[in-house]
Amino acid sequence: MDLYMSESVQLEKDILRSALACTTDISSLKELMHLATDRSSSFVRSQDADTVFTAVSTNPVGQEIIFNYLLEHWDEIYNALSSRHAAVGRIIAASSVGIRSQHQIEQLKDLKKNGKHAKEFGAFDEAIENAEAKVDWLKKNFRKLTEYFAKSV
């Protein structure tokens, strides 16, 4: 993080910020997401906050925690970025990439229904639709794929 903070060229900072999201340390990933939405911190510019979540979502470890982070910190995310509607939509999309169960879909629906101003974001509908399609596909094909790969090994 020191290298990131000392860098003065924004393009280099963008690259370093994405690299920070490659860690497998869960605490570091959570801290990175927190810094992205902490308006009292100058670590991440508000216009770059969504890129942090996108970078975390491309990390397999990040996919495991980003959805829960969205659920637990929705109010903070909304309060920090309410004027950046499209960025919040991208955060919702990035945070829902790893959804793999009906329970998670229900949690996302509940957040959309009960979360502060969550109904304003069409990204929830798209994320729910994508997650439902993924879960349906897994229900139909997981057993077949498991059997196929078991035979191949």
VOGU-3710 file (C-alpha; in Angstrom, 3 decimals, decimal comma):
1> mdlymsesvq> 0,000/0,000/0,000  2,938/2,303/0,586  3,941/2,063/-3,065  0,373/2,900/-4,079  0,218/5,902/-1,758  3,573/7,262/-2,911  2,756/6,929/-6,633  1,891/10,228/-8,311  0,947/8,975/-11,791  -2,753/8,045/-11,809
11> lekdilrsal> -2,382/5,328/-14,467  0,234/3,628/-12,301  -2,034/3,987/-9,265  -4,824/2,287/-11,230  -2,550/-0,675/-11,979  -1,328/-0,895/-8,397  -4,890/-0,690/-7,048  -5,886/-3,652/-9,211  -2,807/-5,539/-8,046  -3,754/-4,946/-4,407
21> acttdisslk> -6,989/-6,853/-5,070  -5,012/-9,963/-6,066  -4,116/-10,852/-2,490  -5,523/-13,942/-0,826  -5,562/-12,193/2,546  -9,218/-11,687/3,434  -8,524/-8,864/5,891  -6,622/-6,937/3,226  -9,432/-7,372/0,704  -12,019/-6,167/3,217
31> elmhlatdrs> -9,833/-3,195/4,108  -9,425/-2,349/0,425  -13,205/-2,356/-0,073  -13,623/-0,268/3,066  -11,089/2,289/1,836  -12,911/2,458/-1,494  -16,059/3,698/0,221  -14,520/5,675/3,071  -14,915/9,283/1,966  -12,734/10,479/4,852
41> ssfvrsqdad> -9,833/8,569/3,294  -7,941/9,764/0,244  -6,768/6,243/-0,561  -9,263/5,749/-3,405  -10,899/8,549/-5,349  -14,700/8,267/-5,387  -14,678/7,869/-9,174  -12,445/4,799/-8,731  -14,380/3,081/-5,931  -16,233/0,708/-8,237
51> tvftavstnp> -12,974/-0,433/-9,866  -11,830/-1,732/-6,481  -14,925/-3,932/-6,214  -14,534/-5,082/-9,811  -10,907/-6,036/-9,147  -11,838/-7,890/-5,950  -14,575/-9,774/-7,830  -12,027/-11,192/-10,285  -10,114/-12,761/-7,400  -11,474/-16,224/-6,409
61> vgqeiifnyl> -10,932/-15,408/-2,719  -12,555/-12,028/-3,267  -15,637/-13,630/-4,797  -16,152/-15,496/-1,555  -16,261/-12,328/0,561  -17,468/-9,516/-1,695  -21,127/-10,570/-1,652  -21,214/-10,639/2,147  -19,438/-7,300/2,177  -22,233/-5,846/0,018
71> lehwdeiyna> -24,883/-7,249/2,366  -23,152/-6,078/5,530  -22,051/-2,654/4,276  -24,810/-1,604/1,889  -25,625/1,568/3,833  -21,974/2,633/3,846  -21,620/1,945/0,122  -24,792/3,848/-0,670  -23,945/6,787/1,600  -20,453/7,119/0,164
81> lssrhaavgr> -21,457/6,850/-3,485  -25,115/7,878/-3,710  -24,268/10,597/-6,229  -22,515/8,038/-8,449  -25,484/5,869/-9,436  -23,676/3,998/-12,227  -20,726/3,223/-9,950  -23,052/1,742/-7,323  -24,629/-0,366/-10,070  -21,201/-1,688/-11,041
91> iiaassvgir> -20,478/-2,498/-7,390  -23,744/-4,458/-7,173  -22,846/-6,358/-10,351  -19,295/-7,095/-9,180  -20,495/-8,187/-5,752  -22,970/-10,687/-7,159  -20,630/-12,459/-9,595  -19,908/-15,282/-7,150  -23,519/-16,083/-6,203  -24,024/-19,837/-6,426
101> sqhqieqlkd> -27,018/-20,670/-4,230  -30,706/-19,971/-3,894  -30,045/-18,710/-0,363  -27,716/-16,013/-1,708  -30,324/-15,030/-4,294  -32,866/-14,621/-1,497  -30,383/-12,489/0,441  -29,903/-10,265/-2,609  -33,670/-9,959/-3,089  -34,025/-9,044/0,574
111> lkkngkhake> -31,358/-6,351/0,248  -33,120/-4,945/-2,806  -36,432/-4,908/-0,942  -35,217/-3,589/2,425  -31,898/-1,853/1,796  -31,715/1,928/1,963  -32,643/3,215/-1,519  -31,788/-0,202/-2,998  -34,976/-0,244/-5,096  -33,526/2,654/-7,109
121> fgafdeaien> -30,894/0,394/-8,649  -31,867/-1,716/-11,636  -28,538/-3,476/-11,195  -30,191/-5,550/-8,467  -32,736/-6,918/-10,945  -29,999/-7,772/-13,431  -27,834/-9,369/-10,733  -30,780/-11,439/-9,485  -31,639/-12,551/-13,014  -28,024/-13,556/-13,739
131> aeakvdwlkk> -27,725/-15,377/-10,419  -30,975/-17,279/-10,990  -29,779/-18,368/-14,432  -26,445/-19,514/-12,969  -28,086/-21,443/-10,121  -30,560/-23,081/-12,531  -27,687/-24,075/-14,823  -25,770/-25,553/-11,896  -28,837/-27,516/-10,761  -29,238/-28,985/-14,250
141> nfrklteyfa> -25,611/-29,673/-15,071  -23,509/-30,044/-11,936  -24,135/-33,771/-11,482  -23,446/-34,501/-15,162  -20,221/-32,521/-15,088  -19,086/-34,179/-11,873  -19,686/-37,620/-13,387  -17,925/-36,675/-16,617  -14,832/-35,364/-14,867  -14,782/-38,330/-12,462
151> ksv> -14,600/-40,657/-15,498  -11,886/-38,553/-17,129  -9,543/-38,725/-14,154
//
